[in-house]
């Protein structure tokens, strides 16, 4: 079997691999680029595995006119920019010591040892410069069946890095067969070892959850996480029941992880996850929107078009209701319709707190009217 694509044919990519081979080393594409190419998914990052030590990779790159950057030299990784394209070039490795968060590695010259330390069988696939697939662990059947399965013993792989528990669910959401359940052996190991997540930083957990919730349909994977007790471990109080209805209502809308995080709910999101202040505000806004009585146009006026769309979707999914016809157009209308009354319209009769209170009262009346009350209507009441 072969892989193909523009990423493989890129002149810089081919020249880099050829330079390593000319120097007497193996150089194979590995991981995501091979996996995605086989599954028909766009390839973004190019990873290359080699038996050349990092110092040799840097020397060969410089001699060939490329730019080496020692981005992870202790773990054998050199980023090589060849004709404007970055490549992560990593020496074959084997684990010497692991503590569930990071590993001490030793460099190797054997592809089999490098493959054994990878997380899932679909990520242990390699390809040469011509695109011919090399499968040292027989992971190709798993990939073709869209089955996410740990390399070797699941508990051993998880103990090497407990973040692999979340990666297991994320990979199922992104690459697994939606008609099939999660691998039972892997799921059981994740449930049994979930306490290990307590030692993982909030930054790493948030990054994985962000990617999981950005999948086209994460609902089955998140439901399995919840059933195993893992969801509430990383996000106390979260409830996944409204996630599947939300995904259904989204239709062709772009998957947005903040919208989906809001529907999960939970207590103390700011303490459980590492969010920016802006992200935390948006999630809080969307959670509050679930109990809002605003019309679609009012949502657009209050939150703007994009956040208004998210608010409408979260509310409908939370309440189990359908979205009205032309709901997107109504939100758009609200997003560009200005409130017709200004403070100057009420001055000098009103000042200070009284002025602010009256403006707020009129604004609420205007929102409740679906933005139909005119300036004259509102001032007549004032």
C-alpha positions in Angstrom: 0.0 0.0 0.0 1.2 3.5 -0.8 0.4 7.1 0.4 0.4 10.1 -1.9 -0.2 13.8 -1.7 1.2 17.2 -2.2 2.9 17.0 1.2 4.9 13.9 0.0 5.8 15.5 -3.3 7.0 18.8 -1.8 10.5 19.6 -3.2 11.9 20.4 0.2 10.4 17.3 1.8 11.9 15.0 -0.9 15.2 16.8 -0.8 15.5 16.4 3.0 14.7 12.7 3.0 17.1 12.1 0.1 19.9 14.0 1.9 19.5 11.8 5.0 19.5 8.7 2.8 22.5 9.8 0.8 24.4 10.2 4.1 23.7 6.5 4.8 20.7 6.9 7.1 17.1 5.6 7.1 14.5 8.4 6.9 10.8 7.5 7.0 7.6 9.5 7.3 5.7 8.5 10.4 2.6 9.1 12.5 0.0 11.7 11.5 1.0 12.4 8.0 0.9 8.7 7.1 -2.3 8.0 9.1 -4.1 11.0 7.6 -3.0 10.3 4.0 -4.3 6.7 4.3 -7.6 8.0 5.7 -8.1 10.8 3.2 -7.7 13.4 5.9 -5.7 16.6 5.2 -2.1 16.4 6.2 -0.8 19.4 8.2 2.4 18.3 10.0 5.2 16.2 8.6 7.1 14.0 11.0 10.2 12.0 9.9 11.9 9.2 11.8 15.5 8.4 11.2 18.3 6.4 12.7 20.6 9.4 12.4 21.3 11.0 15.8 20.2 14.6 16.2 23.7 16.1 15.7 24.0 14.3 12.4 20.5 15.5 11.4 21.5 19.1 12.0 24.8 18.7 10.2 23.2 17.1 7.1 20.5 19.7 7.1 23.0 22.6 7.2 25.2 20.9 4.5 22.1 20.6 2.3 21.3 24.3 2.7 18.4 23.8 5.1 17.7 25.4 8.4 17.9 23.1 11.5 16.3 24.2 14.8 16.9 22.1 17.9 13.3 22.3 19.1 13.5 19.1 21.2 17.1 18.0 21.1 17.0 16.1 24.4 14.3 13.9 23.0 16.0 13.6 19.6 13.9 16.1 17.7 15.2 18.7 15.2 12.9 20.9 13.2 14.3 21.2 9.7 12.9 24.0 7.5 13.4 22.9 3.9 12.3 25.2 1.1 10.0 27.0 3.5 8.4 23.9 4.9 9.0 22.7 8.5 9.7 19.0 9.2 10.0 17.4 12.7 12.9 15.0 12.3 13.2 12.6 15.3 15.8 9.9 15.9 14.4 6.4 16.5 13.9 6.1 20.3 13.1 3.6 23.0 11.9 4.5 26.5 14.3 4.0 29.3 12.2 5.4 32.1 8.7 6.9 32.4 6.8 8.5 35.3 3.4 9.0 33.7 4.1 12.5 32.5 7.4 12.5 30.7 9.9 9.9 29.5 13.7 9.4 29.5 14.6 8.0 26.1 17.6 6.4 24.5 18.3 6.7 20.8 17.9 3.6 18.7 18.7 2.4 15.2 15.7 0.0 15.0 12.3 1.0 13.6 10.7 -1.8 15.7 11.8 -0.1 19.0 10.6 3.2 17.8 7.2 1.8 16.8 6.8 0.0 20.2 6.9 3.3 22.2 4.1 4.9 20.2 0.6 5.3 21.6 -1.8 3.7 19.1 -1.3 1.2 16.3 -2.6 3.7 13.7 0.2 6.0 14.7 2.9 3.4 14.3 2.8 3.4 10.5 5.7 4.6 8.4 6.3 5.3 4.8 9.4 5.7 2.6 10.2 8.5 0.2 8.2 6.8 -2.5 5.1 6.5 -0.3 5.3 2.8 0.4 3.8 2.0 3.7 5.9 0.1 6.3 3.9 -1.5 9.1 6.1 -3.0 11.8 3.3 -3.7 14.3 0.5 -4.7 11.9 -1.5 -1.5 12.7 -2.8 -1.1 9.1 -5.8 -3.3 9.7 -6.8 -1.2 12.7 -6.5 2.0 10.7 -8.5 0.6 7.8 -11.2 -0.5 10.2 -11.0 2.9 12.0 -10.3 1.1 15.3 -8.2 3.1 17.9 -6.1 0.5 19.7 -3.2 1.0 22.0 0.2 -0.4 21.0 0.7 -3.6 23.0 -0.6 -3.6 26.5 -3.0 -0.6 27.1 -2.1 -0.3 30.8 1.6 -0.2 30.0 1.1 2.5 27.4 -1.0 4.6 29.7 1.4 4.3 32.6 4.0 5.8 30.3 1.9 9.0 29.9 -1.5 9.3 31.6 -2.5 11.9 29.1 -3.0 9.0 26.7 -6.3 8.4 28.4 -7.7 11.6 26.9 -5.9 11.0 23.6 -7.7 7.6 23.4 -11.1 9.4 23.4 -9.9 12.2 21.2 -8.6 9.8 18.6 -11.8 7.8 18.6 -13.8 11.0 18.0 -11.5 12.1 15.2 -10.6 8.8 13.5 -12.8 6.0 15.0 -15.7 4.4 13.3 -18.8 6.2 14.7 -20.8 3.0 14.3 -18.5 1.0 16.5 -17.9 1.4 20.2 -14.5 2.1 21.7 -11.9 -0.7 22.0 -13.1 -2.5 25.2 -9.6 -3.3 26.4 -8.4 0.2 25.9 -11.5 1.7 27.6 -11.2 -0.6 30.6 -7.5 0.4 31.0 -8.5 4.1 30.8 -11.1 3.7 33.5 -8.9 1.7 35.8 -6.0 4.2 35.6 -7.9 7.5 35.5 -6.4 8.6 38.8 -3.2 9.2 36.9 -4.8 12.2 35.3 -4.6 14.0 38.6 -0.9 14.5 38.1 -1.3 15.9 34.6 -1.1 19.7 34.3 -4.2 21.7 33.5 -2.6 23.0 30.4 -2.1 19.6 28.9 -5.6 18.4 29.9 -7.2 21.6 28.4 -5.3 21.2 25.2 -6.6 17.6 24.8 -10.1 18.5 25.7 -10.0 21.4 23.3 -9.1 19.0 20.4 -11.6 16.4 21.5 -14.5 18.9 21.5 -13.4 20.3 18.1 -14.0 16.9 16.4 -16.9 16.7 14.0 -19.0 14.6 16.5 -17.4 14.0 19.9 -20.6 13.0 21.6 -20.1 9.2 21.6 -16.5 9.5 22.9 -17.5 12.1 25.6 -20.5 9.8 26.6 -18.0 7.0 27.1 -15.7 9.2 29.1 -18.6 10.1 31.3 -19.7 6.5 31.8 -16.1 5.6 32.8 -16.0 8.5 35.4 -13.3 10.3 33.5 -15.3 13.3 32.4 -16.2 14.4 35.9 -12.6 13.8 37.1 -11.3 16.5 34.7 -14.4 18.6 34.7 -16.4 18.2 38.0 -20.2 18.3 37.5 -20.1 18.0 33.7 -23.1 16.4 32.1 -22.8 15.1 28.5 -26.5 14.5 27.8 -27.1 17.6 25.8 -24.0 17.3 23.7 -25.4 14.9 21.1 -28.5 17.2 20.5 -26.2 20.1 20.2 -24.1 18.4 17.5 -27.3 17.5 15.7 -28.5 21.1 15.8 -25.2 22.4 14.6 -25.7 20.8 11.2 -23.1 22.4 8.9 -22.0 25.0 11.5 -18.3 25.0 12.2 -17.6 22.8 15.3 -16.6 25.2 18.1 -15.2 23.7 21.3 -16.2 26.6 23.5 -19.9 26.0 22.5 -19.6 22.4 23.4 -17.7 23.0 26.6 -20.6 25.3 27.6 -23.2 22.6 27.0 -21.2 20.2 29.2 -21.5 22.6 32.1 -19.7 21.7 35.3 -18.5 23.6 38.4 -15.4 25.6 38.6 -14.4 25.5 34.9 -11.8 28.1 35.6 -10.1 25.9 38.3 -10.4 22.7 36.3 -9.1 24.0 33.0 -6.6 26.5 31.8 -8.6 29.0 29.8 -7.9 32.5 28.9 -10.0 35.2 30.5 -11.7 35.8 27.1 -12.5 32.1 26.7 -13.8 31.8 30.2 -16.1 34.8 29.6 -17.4 33.4 26.4 -18.2 30.0 28.0 -19.9 31.7 31.0 -22.0 33.8 28.5 -23.1 30.7 26.6 -24.0 28.9 29.8 -26.1 31.8 30.9 -27.8 31.9 27.5 -29.4 28.5 28.2 -31.9 30.3 30.4 -32.3 33.4 28.3 -35.7 34.4 27.0 -34.3 36.7 24.3 -35.5 36.4 20.7 -33.0 35.4 18.1 -32.6 39.0 17.0 -32.1 40.0 20.6 -29.4 37.4 21.0 -27.6 38.9 18.0 -27.9 42.4 19.4 -26.6 41.4 22.9 -23.8 39.0 21.8 -23.0 39.8 18.2 -23.5 37.4 15.3 -21.0 34.6 16.0 -21.6 34.4 19.8 -25.3 34.9 19.2 -25.3 31.8 17.0 -23.6 29.8 19.7 -25.9 31.1 22.3 -29.0 30.1 20.3 -27.6 26.6 19.7 -26.7 26.1 23.4 -30.1 27.2 24.5 -32.0 25.0 22.0 -29.9 21.9 22.9 -30.2 22.5 26.6 -34.0 22.9 26.4 -34.5 20.1 23.8 -36.2 22.5 21.4 -36.0 23.1 17.7 -34.5 26.2 16.2 -37.1 28.5 14.4 -37.0 29.1 10.7 -34.6 31.9 9.6 -32.9 31.9 13.0 -29.5 32.7 11.6 -30.9 35.7 9.6 -32.7 37.0 12.7 -29.5 36.8 14.7 -27.6 38.6 11.9 -30.3 41.3 11.8 -29.9 41.8 15.5 -26.1 42.0 15.3 -26.2 45.1 13.0 -29.4 46.9 14.3 -28.4 49.7 16.7 -30.3 50.5 19.9 -32.2 53.7 18.8 -32.0 55.6 22.1 -28.9 57.4 23.5 -28.2 59.0 26.8 -28.6 62.4 25.2 -32.2 61.7 24.4 -32.9 61.5 28.1 -30.8 64.4 29.3 -31.0 66.7 31.1 -34.2 65.4 32.7 -32.3 62.4 33.9 -28.7 62.2 35.3 -26.4 59.7 36.9 -27.8 56.5 38.2 -31.3 57.4 37.2 -30.1 57.9 33.6 -28.4 54.5 33.6 -31.4 52.8 35.0 -33.8 54.3 32.5 -31.5 53.4 29.6 -31.3 49.8 30.8 -35.1 49.7 31.2 -35.6 51.0 27.7 -33.0 48.6 26.2 -34.8 45.6 27.8 -38.1 46.8 26.4 -36.5 47.2 23.0 -35.0 43.6 23.2 -38.3 42.2 24.4 -40.1 43.8 21.3 -37.7 41.8 19.0 -36.0 45.2 18.2 -39.3 46.5 16.7 -39.9 49.5 19.0 -38.8 52.8 17.4 -37.0 55.7 19.1 -40.3 57.5 19.3 -42.0 54.5 20.9 -39.4 54.2 23.5 -39.1 57.9 24.4 -42.9 58.2 24.6 -42.9 55.6 27.4 -40.0 57.4 29.0 
